[in-house]
Structure formats: structure tokens, C-alpha cells
Amino acid sequence: MDITAPDAAPAGDDAPAPRLHALHRPSGVGVVDKSAAILDALEAGPTSLAQLVTATGIARPTLHRLASALVHHRLVARDLQGRYILGSRLSELASAAGEDRLTTAAGPVLSRLRDATGESSQLFRRQADSRVCVASAERPVGLRDTIPVGTRLSMKAGSAAQVLLAWEDHERLVEGLTGAVFTPTVLAAVRRRGWAQSLGEREPGVASVSAPVRSPSGRVIAAVSISGPIERLTRQPGRVHAETVVRAAHNLTELIRSAEAPAG
């Protein structure tokens, strides 16, 4: 069944449904169908307004209005030539969609890390100006650093904050360092050795060690950490535990890569 719109589509919201990708069928909600058609067309790469009109069959005034709204919400952007491209918000949503896979895979990894180090272990993701604990494995007995799932902590202190900031672009790096306990020199060391440590940054008497978890593209998407009293982790916790924490983060990275690899 051919579901393309007529060549001469009238302007306005009463225009017929856009030309949709072969796998799509109209939902009955015109504005959503048209927006989806625009995003589908942009999958091929940078596209001018005229090319979008041709590709989708949406009337030019309607398409311009919808594209402007999609730009406002960062679902679509403009390149240096003014052409439309897919927006950064789509990458953020794709990353969030992978969070369930990440937290599910993290459970066994964090439990093994806790057992290997004897300390509570956590997985942190950055959300805006905070970092959030999305998974944890608590030390069962004795003095411990308890960080329940859902706890929101500062991005200005702690080894996990260092890891989540260290590989950011220059602009976000400079912004993140404003008011931070750690320095650019500290973050340079984190990038060089691949792990971070902190002593009393987030809370007096607490030490931690963290390492990055990466997406299949190599972007840092989370930080695996252990934390506990300085008296037990020592004043050089990285020397004692960095290798184990880095191995756990690498294992979680590989699990995510395997989960997102195409079947076959």
C-alpha cells in the first residue's frame, strides 16, 4: 500500500500525512507523524528546507514551523551552512535508554567489586549538574559509606565526579572546575592513568576510588566507585584498589558493548 502524500500538499495543519518511511504507518496524530517524517529524513545527513519538503511531502510553511519547534527542543539542529541535522537531544535520550541495560549489568559487577575490596561499591551517572547513584552494593557489616540508589551528589567533589568530568569537552571542563575541590592538574592525572581517587573531598574521613565506564563509541557514560573510611582505604586508596576498580569498570564497559552489538 502506497502511503505517500500527494505532490501538491496544501499548507497548514490540514495537509495530508507526510511521506513516511516504509516501516511506518500513520498514527492518526498528524503533528507527530510529520515530526517523525522530518527526523527520518535527517537520518541521511544534513538537509536543506527544500530537500526536507521534497523528502517528506510536508507543505513548506508547516515543515518550517515544525522544524523550528524541533530545533527549540534540540531534537534537530542547524549546521554551519544552515542545513538541518539531527540534534544532540537524541543522543542524550539514546544514552538514557541504555540506562536500564547499564544498571542491570552493574549489579553483579558491583557485588564482585565489593567482595574483592571489602568496601561498598557504587555506579554513578551524571545528570545535569549532579551525579546520581544508579546502582550500589553495600558492605554488609562494619563501618561503611552508605550511598543509597537515587542519591544525588555534587559534581564538585569526589573521585566519581572527577571521572565524569575529566573527559568532557573544554567548555564543560572549565565550567565544571568552577567551585570544584579538585584542580585541572588532578583531572589531567585522571585522564593519564585512567582512574581517580579522593580523600575527604565529599565527606570528611571518607576515601574513594573511581574509574570510567564507556559506551561503545568510547564516551564516558558512568563511573564505578568504591568508598569507605580513610583508616581502612589508607591515604593512597588508588595504590591499593585502582587496579581492581578499573577492571570492574572495564568489565561493565564490555558488557554494555556486547548488549548493544548487532545480533549475529
C-alpha positions in Angstrom: 0.0 0.0 0.0 1.4 3.4 -1.0 1.1 5.9 1.8 2.9 8.8 0.2 1.3 12.2 0.3 0.1 14.0 -2.9 2.7 16.1 -4.7 0.8 19.3 -4.1 0.3 19.3 -0.4 -1.8 22.2 0.9 -0.3 24.4 3.6 -1.3 24.3 7.3 -2.1 21.5 9.7 -4.8 20.1 7.4 -2.1 18.9 5.0 -2.2 15.2 4.3 0.1 12.8 6.1 3.8 13.1 5.1 5.7 10.6 3.0 6.7 8.1 5.7 9.5 5.6 5.9 8.5 2.2 4.5 8.4 0.7 8.0 6.0 3.4 9.3 2.2 3.8 9.1 0.3 6.9 10.1 -0.6 7.0 13.8 -3.5 9.3 13.3 -1.8 12.2 15.2 -0.7 14.4 12.3 1.8 16.6 14.1 3.6 13.5 15.4 3.7 11.7 12.1 5.1 14.8 10.4 7.8 15.3 13.1 8.8 11.6 12.7 9.0 12.0 9.0 11.4 15.0 9.4 13.6 13.0 11.8 13.6 10.0 9.4 14.6 12.3 6.5 17.5 13.7 8.6 18.9 10.3 9.2 20.5 10.5 5.7 22.6 13.6 6.8 22.4 17.4 6.6 19.4 18.5 4.6 18.1 21.9 3.4 14.5 23.0 4.0 13.7 22.5 0.3 15.1 19.0 0.4 13.0 18.2 3.5 9.9 19.4 1.7 10.7 17.0 -1.2 11.6 14.1 1.1 8.6 14.3 3.3 5.8 15.9 1.2 5.0 18.3 4.0 4.0 21.8 3.0 6.9 24.2 3.3 5.2 26.6 5.9 4.2 23.6 8.1 7.6 22.0 7.8 9.4 25.2 8.7 7.2 25.6 11.8 7.7 22.0 12.9 11.4 22.1 12.2 11.8 25.3 14.3 10.0 23.6 17.2 12.2 20.6 16.9 15.3 22.9 17.0 13.9 24.6 20.1 13.7 21.2 21.8 17.2 20.2 20.5 15.8 17.2 18.6 17.0 19.0 15.4 19.9 21.4 15.0 21.4 23.6 12.2 24.9 23.1 10.8 27.3 26.0 9.7 25.6 26.0 6.3 22.1 26.4 7.9 21.1 22.9 6.9 19.0 20.8 9.3 20.7 17.9 11.2 19.7 15.6 14.0 20.0 17.3 17.3 22.1 16.5 20.4 19.0 15.7 22.5 18.6 12.5 20.5 22.0 11.3 21.7 21.1 12.1 25.3 17.8 10.2 25.0 19.6 7.2 23.4 22.0 7.3 26.3 19.2 7.3 28.8 17.5 4.4 27.0 20.6 2.4 27.7 20.5 3.1 31.4 18.3 0.1 32.2 20.9 -2.2 30.5 23.7 -0.4 32.3 22.1 -0.8 35.8 21.1 -4.4 35.2 24.6 -5.3 34.1 26.1 -3.3 37.0 24.6 -5.4 39.8 26.8 -8.5 39.6 29.9 -6.3 38.7 29.4 -4.2 41.8 28.8 -7.2 44.0 32.1 -8.7 42.9 33.9 -5.4 43.3 32.5 -5.1 46.9 33.7 -8.7 47.7 37.1 -8.1 46.2 37.8 -4.9 48.0 35.7 -5.3 51.2 34.2 -1.8 50.5 30.8 -0.5 49.4 30.7 -0.1 45.6 28.5 2.3 43.5 27.7 3.3 39.9 27.2 7.0 39.2 25.8 8.7 36.2 25.9 12.4 35.5 22.5 14.2 35.4 22.8 18.0 34.7 25.0 19.5 37.5 24.8 16.5 39.8 25.9 12.8 39.8 23.3 10.2 40.8 23.9 6.8 42.3 22.1 4.4 39.9 23.3 1.1 41.4 25.2 0.0 44.6 26.4 -3.0 46.6 26.8 -2.2 50.3 29.4 -3.6 52.6 27.3 -5.9 54.8 28.9 -5.3 58.2 31.2 -2.8 59.9 31.9 0.8 59.3 30.9 1.7 55.7 30.0 4.6 53.4 26.3 4.1 52.6 25.0 5.8 49.4 21.5 4.6 48.5 20.4 4.3 44.9 18.9 7.6 43.9 21.2 9.7 46.0 22.2 12.9 44.2 25.7 14.2 44.9 27.7 17.2 43.8 29.9 17.2 40.7 32.3 19.5 42.5 33.9 16.8 44.8 34.7 13.1 45.0 36.5 10.7 42.7 33.4 9.8 40.7 32.8 13.5 39.9 36.5 13.7 38.7 35.9 10.7 36.4 32.6 12.1 35.0 34.2 15.5 34.3 37.8 14.6 33.2 36.9 13.6 29.6 34.4 16.4 28.9 35.0 18.9 26.2 36.9 22.1 27.1 33.9 24.3 27.7 32.2 21.9 30.1 35.5 21.1 31.7 36.1 24.8 32.5 32.5 25.2 33.7 32.8 22.0 35.9 36.0 23.2 37.6 34.4 26.4 38.8 34.0 25.9 42.5 35.3 22.4 42.5 37.5 20.9 45.2 39.8 19.3 42.6 42.0 21.2 40.1 42.8 20.9 36.4 46.1 19.1 37.4 44.1 16.5 39.2 41.9 15.9 36.2 44.9 15.7 33.9 46.2 12.9 36.1 42.9 11.1 36.0 42.9 11.1 32.2 46.5 9.9 32.1 46.2 7.0 34.4 42.5 6.1 33.8 41.2 6.4 37.4 40.6 8.9 40.2 40.9 8.9 44.0 39.7 11.3 46.7 40.4 11.8 50.4 37.7 13.6 52.3 36.5 15.7 49.3 32.9 14.8 49.6 32.8 14.0 53.3 35.4 14.2 56.0 37.0 10.9 56.7 35.8 9.2 53.5 38.1 8.0 50.7 37.1 6.7 47.3 38.4 5.3 44.1 36.6 5.5 40.7 37.1 4.5 37.1 35.2 5.3 33.9 32.6 3.2 32.1 32.4 3.9 28.4 29.8 3.5 25.7 30.6 1.5 22.5 31.6 4.8 20.9 34.2 5.4 23.7 32.3 8.2 25.5 32.4 8.1 29.3 28.8 7.4 30.5 29.3 6.4 34.1 31.8 5.9 36.9 32.3 2.8 39.0 33.4 3.6 42.6 34.3 2.2 45.9 34.2 4.2 49.1 34.8 3.8 52.8 36.7 5.2 55.8 40.2 6.6 55.1 41.5 4.5 58.0 40.7 1.3 56.0 41.3 2.5 52.4 44.5 4.4 53.5 45.6 7.8 52.3 46.6 6.3 49.0 43.5 4.3 48.1 44.3 4.2 44.4 47.6 2.4 45.1 45.6 -0.3 46.9 42.4 -0.6 44.9 42.8 1.2 41.5 43.6 -2.0 39.5 40.5 -3.8 40.9 38.2 -0.8 40.3 39.5 -0.3 36.7 39.0 -3.9 36.0 35.4 -3.7 37.2 34.7 -0.6 35.1 36.3 -2.4 32.1 34.1 -5.4 32.6 31.0 -3.3 32.7 32.1 -1.5 29.6 32.4 -4.8 27.8 29.0 -5.9 29.0 27.4 -2.8 27.6 29.3 -3.2 24.3 28.1 -6.8 24.0 24.5 -5.8 24.8 24.4 -3.2 22.1 26.2 -5.2 19.4 24.0 -6.2 16.5 22.8 -9.8 16.6 24.9 -12.2 14.5 
